[in-house]
Amino acid sequence: PEGQASTSALCVDRDGSLFVLSVFFCDVKNLTKQLSPLKTLLFVRKPDFHCVSVQLSDGSVLEYAGVRALHPALVSLNQLGSHLGSHAASADFSTGQAVSAS
């Protein structure tokens, strides 16, 4: 569905190092309303760390750290115990099968 995908944010860790945080399966519009640059503290449970290398047209290589959160519920805001699970994208598919309660 429109507006439901993954998003990335440029972040700074507690040591001042830059990294990119990618959050998957989220409602991007609602998520961005929760984030305030230079104010919001994010805590990621079960982070998936990786290094991204990009070769530029002049031959130089740009490298940066990346952190993936595979679900918004793995990201907490400002140590308040609130997480981004309410910003998870809703499934937009159907199997065509009726579900009955037994």
GULOVEX-309400 format. One record per residue (C-alpha): x, y, z; residue number from 1. Coordinates in nm, 2 decimals, m for minus. Each point is the difference from the previous one (the first is absolute). Example, Ala and Ser with C-alpha at 12.3 -4.5 7.8 and 13.67 -1.06 7.14 Angstrom:
// residues 2
<pt><X>1.23</X><Y>m0.45</Y><Z>0.78</Z><n>1</n></pt>
<pt><X>0.14</X><Y>0.34</Y><Z>m0.07</Z><n>2</n></pt>
// end
This chain:
// residues 102
<pt><X>0.00</X><Y>0.00</Y><Z>0.00</Z><n>1</n></pt>
<pt><X>0.10</X><Y>0.36</Y><Z>m0.05</Z><n>2</n></pt>
<pt><X>0.23</X><Y>0.14</Y><Z>0.27</Z><n>3</n></pt>
<pt><X>0.07</X><Y>m0.34</Y><Z>0.15</Z><n>4</n></pt>
<pt><X>0.35</X><Y>m0.12</Y><Z>m0.07</Z><n>5</n></pt>
<pt><X>0.34</X><Y>0.04</Y><Z>0.15</Z><n>6</n></pt>
<pt><X>0.17</X><Y>0.32</Y><Z>0.09</Z><n>7</n></pt>
<pt><X>0.35</X><Y>0.11</Y><Z>0.09</Z><n>8</n></pt>
<pt><X>0.12</X><Y>0.27</Y><Z>0.24</Z><n>9</n></pt>
<pt><X>0.34</X><Y>0.15</Y><Z>0.04</Z><n>10</n></pt>
<pt><X>0.09</X><Y>m0.04</Y><Z>0.37</Z><n>11</n></pt>
<pt><X>0.29</X><Y>0.07</Y><Z>0.24</Z><n>12</n></pt>
<pt><X>0.10</X><Y>m0.25</Y><Z>0.27</Z><n>13</n></pt>
<pt><X>0.10</X><Y>0.10</Y><Z>0.35</Z><n>14</n></pt>
<pt><X>0.37</X><Y>0.03</Y><Z>m0.11</Z><n>15</n></pt>
<pt><X>m0.09</X><Y>0.24</Y><Z>m0.28</Z><n>16</n></pt>
<pt><X>0.04</X><Y>m0.24</Y><Z>m0.29</Z><n>17</n></pt>
<pt><X>m0.25</X><Y>0.02</Y><Z>m0.29</Z><n>18</n></pt>
<pt><X>m0.20</X><Y>m0.30</Y><Z>m0.11</Z><n>19</n></pt>
<pt><X>m0.31</X><Y>m0.07</Y><Z>m0.20</Z><n>20</n></pt>
<pt><X>m0.30</X><Y>m0.17</Y><Z>0.18</Z><n>21</n></pt>
<pt><X>m0.24</X><Y>m0.18</Y><Z>m0.23</Z><n>22</n></pt>
<pt><X>m0.34</X><Y>m0.10</Y><Z>0.13</Z><n>23</n></pt>
<pt><X>m0.19</X><Y>m0.26</Y><Z>m0.20</Z><n>24</n></pt>
<pt><X>m0.38</X><Y>m0.06</Y><Z>m0.03</Z><n>25</n></pt>
<pt><X>m0.10</X><Y>0.33</Y><Z>0.14</Z><n>26</n></pt>
<pt><X>m0.25</X><Y>0.28</Y><Z>m0.07</Z><n>27</n></pt>
<pt><X>0.25</X><Y>0.26</Y><Z>m0.11</Z><n>28</n></pt>
<pt><X>m0.23</X><Y>0.30</Y><Z>0.04</Z><n>29</n></pt>
<pt><X>m0.10</X><Y>m0.08</Y><Z>0.36</Z><n>30</n></pt>
<pt><X>0.36</X><Y>m0.10</Y><Z>0.09</Z><n>31</n></pt>
<pt><X>0.15</X><Y>0.33</Y><Z>m0.12</Z><n>32</n></pt>
<pt><X>m0.25</X><Y>0.19</Y><Z>0.22</Z><n>33</n></pt>
<pt><X>0.15</X><Y>m0.16</Y><Z>0.31</Z><n>34</n></pt>
<pt><X>0.36</X><Y>0.09</Y><Z>m0.08</Z><n>35</n></pt>
<pt><X>0.15</X><Y>0.34</Y><Z>0.09</Z><n>36</n></pt>
<pt><X>0.35</X><Y>0.07</Y><Z>m0.14</Z><n>37</n></pt>
<pt><X>0.27</X><Y>0.03</Y><Z>0.27</Z><n>38</n></pt>
<pt><X>m0.26</X><Y>m0.07</Y><Z>0.27</Z><n>39</n></pt>
<pt><X>m0.14</X><Y>m0.35</Y><Z>m0.04</Z><n>40</n></pt>
<pt><X>0.20</X><Y>m0.28</Y><Z>0.16</Z><n>41</n></pt>
<pt><X>m0.05</X><Y>m0.34</Y><Z>m0.17</Z><n>42</n></pt>
<pt><X>0.08</X><Y>m0.34</Y><Z>0.16</Z><n>43</n></pt>
<pt><X>0.01</X><Y>m0.30</Y><Z>m0.24</Z><n>44</n></pt>
<pt><X>m0.05</X><Y>m0.35</Y><Z>0.14</Z><n>45</n></pt>
<pt><X>0.16</X><Y>m0.28</Y><Z>m0.21</Z><n>46</n></pt>
<pt><X>0.18</X><Y>0.24</Y><Z>m0.24</Z><n>47</n></pt>
<pt><X>0.14</X><Y>m0.14</Y><Z>m0.33</Z><n>48</n></pt>
<pt><X>0.33</X><Y>0.18</Y><Z>m0.05</Z><n>49</n></pt>
<pt><X>0.16</X><Y>0.03</Y><Z>m0.35</Z><n>50</n></pt>
<pt><X>0.25</X><Y>0.22</Y><Z>m0.18</Z><n>51</n></pt>
<pt><X>m0.10</X><Y>0.16</Y><Z>m0.33</Z><n>52</n></pt>
<pt><X>0.27</X><Y>0.09</Y><Z>m0.26</Z><n>53</n></pt>
<pt><X>m0.08</X><Y>0.22</Y><Z>m0.30</Z><n>54</n></pt>
<pt><X>0.25</X><Y>0.07</Y><Z>m0.28</Z><n>55</n></pt>
<pt><X>m0.04</X><Y>0.35</Y><Z>m0.12</Z><n>56</n></pt>
<pt><X>0.05</X><Y>0.12</Y><Z>m0.36</Z><n>57</n></pt>
<pt><X>0.35</X><Y>0.13</Y><Z>0.08</Z><n>58</n></pt>
<pt><X>0.10</X><Y>m0.34</Y><Z>0.12</Z><n>59</n></pt>
<pt><X>0.00</X><Y>0.08</Y><Z>0.37</Z><n>60</n></pt>
<pt><X>m0.19</X><Y>m0.23</Y><Z>0.24</Z><n>61</n></pt>
<pt><X>m0.25</X><Y>0.13</Y><Z>0.25</Z><n>62</n></pt>
<pt><X>m0.06</X><Y>m0.24</Y><Z>0.30</Z><n>63</n></pt>
<pt><X>m0.25</X><Y>0.04</Y><Z>0.28</Z><n>64</n></pt>
<pt><X>m0.16</X><Y>m0.21</Y><Z>0.27</Z><n>65</n></pt>
<pt><X>m0.35</X><Y>m0.12</Y><Z>m0.03</Z><n>66</n></pt>
<pt><X>m0.24</X><Y>m0.15</Y><Z>0.25</Z><n>67</n></pt>
<pt><X>m0.32</X><Y>m0.18</Y><Z>m0.10</Z><n>68</n></pt>
<pt><X>m0.31</X><Y>m0.04</Y><Z>0.21</Z><n>69</n></pt>
<pt><X>m0.21</X><Y>m0.27</Y><Z>m0.17</Z><n>70</n></pt>
<pt><X>m0.32</X><Y>0.12</Y><Z>0.18</Z><n>71</n></pt>
<pt><X>m0.10</X><Y>0.33</Y><Z>0.15</Z><n>72</n></pt>
<pt><X>m0.07</X><Y>m0.17</Y><Z>0.34</Z><n>73</n></pt>
<pt><X>0.37</X><Y>m0.05</Y><Z>0.04</Z><n>74</n></pt>
<pt><X>0.06</X><Y>0.38</Y><Z>0.02</Z><n>75</n></pt>
<pt><X>m0.08</X><Y>0.18</Y><Z>0.32</Z><n>76</n></pt>
<pt><X>m0.03</X><Y>0.38</Y><Z>0.04</Z><n>77</n></pt>
<pt><X>0.17</X><Y>0.21</Y><Z>0.28</Z><n>78</n></pt>
<pt><X>0.03</X><Y>m0.28</Y><Z>0.25</Z><n>79</n></pt>
<pt><X>m0.37</X><Y>0.03</Y><Z>0.08</Z><n>80</n></pt>
<pt><X>m0.08</X><Y>m0.36</Y><Z>m0.08</Z><n>81</n></pt>
<pt><X>m0.20</X><Y>0.11</Y><Z>m0.30</Z><n>82</n></pt>
<pt><X>0.09</X><Y>m0.17</Y><Z>m0.32</Z><n>83</n></pt>
<pt><X>m0.08</X><Y>0.05</Y><Z>m0.36</Z><n>84</n></pt>
<pt><X>m0.22</X><Y>m0.31</Y><Z>m0.03</Z><n>85</n></pt>
<pt><X>m0.31</X><Y>0.21</Y><Z>m0.06</Z><n>86</n></pt>
<pt><X>0.17</X><Y>0.12</Y><Z>m0.31</Z><n>87</n></pt>
<pt><X>0.02</X><Y>m0.34</Y><Z>m0.16</Z><n>88</n></pt>
<pt><X>m0.13</X><Y>m0.03</Y><Z>m0.35</Z><n>89</n></pt>
<pt><X>m0.32</X><Y>m0.19</Y><Z>m0.04</Z><n>90</n></pt>
<pt><X>m0.01</X><Y>m0.30</Y><Z>m0.23</Z><n>91</n></pt>
<pt><X>m0.18</X><Y>0.07</Y><Z>m0.32</Z><n>92</n></pt>
<pt><X>m0.07</X><Y>m0.34</Y><Z>m0.15</Z><n>93</n></pt>
<pt><X>m0.26</X><Y>m0.27</Y><Z>0.02</Z><n>94</n></pt>
<pt><X>0.02</X><Y>m0.38</Y><Z>m0.05</Z><n>95</n></pt>
<pt><X>m0.36</X><Y>m0.01</Y><Z>m0.12</Z><n>96</n></pt>
<pt><X>m0.08</X><Y>m0.24</Y><Z>0.28</Z><n>97</n></pt>
<pt><X>m0.26</X><Y>0.07</Y><Z>0.26</Z><n>98</n></pt>
<pt><X>0.11</X><Y>m0.04</Y><Z>0.36</Z><n>99</n></pt>
<pt><X>m0.24</X><Y>m0.14</Y><Z>0.24</Z><n>100</n></pt>
<pt><X>0.02</X><Y>m0.01</Y><Z>0.38</Z><n>101</n></pt>
<pt><X>m0.02</X><Y>m0.35</Y><Z>0.14</Z><n>102</n></pt>
// end
